Amino acid sequence: MAVATPKLRLYTNHGCPWAHRAHIALSELNVPFEEEIIDLSKPRTAEYLKVNPRGLVPSLKVDDQIITESAVVSAFLADRFPSHLVPASNDANGPLERARIAFFVDTFMSKVNSNLFPLIMAKSEEERNTLAQKLVDAAVKEVEPLLADASPFFGGSDKLTLAEVLTGSFVIRLWSWPKYELLPKSLIDELSTKAPNFSRWAEAVAKHPSVSGIFDAEGTAARTKQRLASLK
């Protein structure tokens, strides 16, 4: 007997890179869902705080159950709707591939992406150059070897995997923000020269419809500049 598809309602904000993760997963899985946009510029409503007391997005309502935190939501979706994103844990190679994906995501987020937002907040050209070099060095040392078999996506896959679901919303910002002068324009060229595996992978990720689908590059850049100005 077939298991009924659960009713999904995603509480989200299209400008939030964490909520963006759930959108990438849902796009790849091609499952129907309802969407409720949460205005992150205002205090959360009492109604939403009942959904998620932390007030964060995304939150996913699955029938009458609530799941929160972007990585948890994305992993749940990948497990609930088996697909190319990740092998089942009981597949012969499932545990190993899941471990490789988890390590890759942790490496990208802690070694490369951790430099992204400090970089856009740099207060001087010297600090900006130092942080940009730190990001490039981290990509070369930490991530480049993990993408040696990318084709063009993680682990030799020709389709997105859970690795791209969990990193894609940050990759597309890294790849688009130099155009809007939030990041040094030389950054992409330097990555292309020094970390070609990373560069090819990142470009493929940023162009993928499941990643770019809800992403408003110009609007996101403008809102980011506004937030930076308010902090000065």
C-alpha positions, 0 to 999 in steps of 0.5 A, a space after each residue: 500500500 502506497 504511503 500518502 504524500 504529506 501536506 507540506 507548508 513552508 514558512 520562509 523568506 526568499 532573502 534568507 540563505 538558510 531558508 533558501 536551503 529548503 527551497 533548493 531541496 523542494 525544487 529538486 524533489 518536485 513535491 508540492 508545498 504551500 508557502 508562507 512568507 515571514 517578514 524578517 524585518 519586523 518582530 515575529 507575530 504571536 502566531 508564528 512564534 507558536 510555529 517556531 518559538 525561536 522565530 527563525 526560518 525555515 520552518 516546515 509543517 508536515 501534516 500536523 508536525 513542525 520541523 525547524 532548522 534549515 539543515 534538519 528540514 533539508 535532511 528530512 525532505 531528502 529522507 522522506 522523498 528518496 531521490 538523487 540527493 542522497 543515498 538511503 542510509 541502508 544502501 550499501 554505500 549510503 553511510 559512507 556517502 552521507 558521511 562524505 557529504 556531511 564532512 564537505 558541508 561542514 568544511 565549506 561552511 566552517 572554512 570558506 563561508 565563515 569568511 564571506 560575511 566578515 568580508 562584506 563588512 570589512 572596514 578598510 581596503 586592507 582588511 578587505 584584501 586580507 579577508 579575501 585572501 583568507 577565503 581563497 586560501 581556505 578554498 584552495 586548502 580545504 575544499 578544492 581536494 574534496 571536489 576533485 571528482 565533481 562532475 560537475 556536482 559533489 561526488 561525481 554526480 551530474 545532479 544536485 546532491 544534498 551537499 549542494 542543497 546545504 551550500 548552494 544558497 551561500 555559493 550563489 551569493 559568493 558568485 554574484 556579489 562581486 558584480 554588486 561590489 559587495 565582494 572584490 571583483 578579483 575574487 572570482 578570477 583568483 578562485 578560478 586560477 587557484 582553485 579550479 575544481 571549486 570554481 567549476 563546481 561553484 559556477 555550476 551550482 550558482 547557475 542551477 535552476 533549483 538554486 537560482 530559482 528564488 534568488 533575486 541577485 540585485 534585490 539581495 545585494 541592495 538589501 545587504 548594502 542597506 543592512 551594512 549601512 545601518 551598522 555603520 
